[in-house]
Amino acid sequence: MTACAAPPATPGPTTTVTATPPPSVVVFNPQTSGKDLAERIKARAKPKDPGITISGVECKNFRDIKVNTHTDCQMVVNGVKRGYRATFTQRDGHYEIKAQELTW
């Protein structure tokens, strides 16, 4: 009886995977928190109508970014200053913007 030997295993092709770096850690600083939030809001602002322009975003500085805390913001929408409240929701650092009457 002759035994059948399996052919020697050949190594598969080498694959190189480039890992995406983790997102940068946001260091919370109460003295610059308003400016940082305003920059974030402006960068992510996506008006529903193409004729809307958002500029001059400002937010007051705040002490923490825990869930359900908030801060006041204002922005210029089509040349008119409008007030908004940014409330932090879900988890630290995520926020919801709602219109309000307050501007400074």
N, C-alpha and C positions, 0 to 999 in steps of 0.2 A: 504494500500500500504506500502510495506516495502522498505526502502532505502538500497541500497547496499553501504557498507562502504569499502573504499579502505584499504588494509592491511597497517599497519604502515610501513613507509619507514625504511629500515635497512641501516646503513652507509656502504659505500663501503670499500674495504680493504685500509689500510694505505700504501702509497707509499713514499719511501724516495729517493730523488734525490740529488746526490752530484754534485754541480756546479763546473765546471772547472774554476780555477782561471784565471783572465785576464792576458794577456801577460805582462811581466815586462816592465816597461817604460824605454826606452833608454834615458839616460841623456847625451846630447851632450856636449862634452868637446873638444875644438880645440886642446889642447895639446896632447890628446890621441886618437883623431879621426882616424888617420891612422892605429894605432895598432888595434883598435876596428873593423874597416872595414876589415883589413887583416884577422883577426880571423873569421869574418863572411864569407868572401869569401872562406877561407880554409875549414871551416865547411860545406859549401854548395856545394863545388866543386864536380861535378859528371862527370868525363871524359866519353866521348862516347865510347872510346876504352878501353878494360880492361888492356892493356899494358901501359897506361899512368899514371904516378905518378906526383902529384903536391905537392911541398914542398916549404919552404922558401918564403911564401907570405909576402910582405911588401907593404904598401901604405904610401904616404906622408900625413902629417897632413893637414887638410883643415879647413876653417873658418865656413862654414855652409853646410847644406845638403838640400838646397832648390832645386826645380826642375830646371833642365838644368845646374846645376853647376857640376864640375867634379874634379877629382884628379887623379894623376898618381900612378900606382901600378906596381909592378914587382913580378914575381914568377918564381920558378925553375920548369920547366916541363921536366921530364926525364933527369935531370942533366944539362939542358941548361937554362940560365937566359933569360926571355922574358919580354917585357914591355907591359902594358895594361893601358887603361884609363877607369876609373869607372865614368860613367855619371849618375846622379840621375834623375830618370824619374817617371812618373805617379804621385807619391805623395812623400812627404818627407820620406827619408830613403830607398826607393827602387832604385836599380841601375842596369845599363847595362854595361857589360864588353866587350870592344873591343880591339883587339891587336893594338899595335903601336910599333914603333922602339925604343922609348926612354927607356933606363934603366939607373940606376946610380950605 
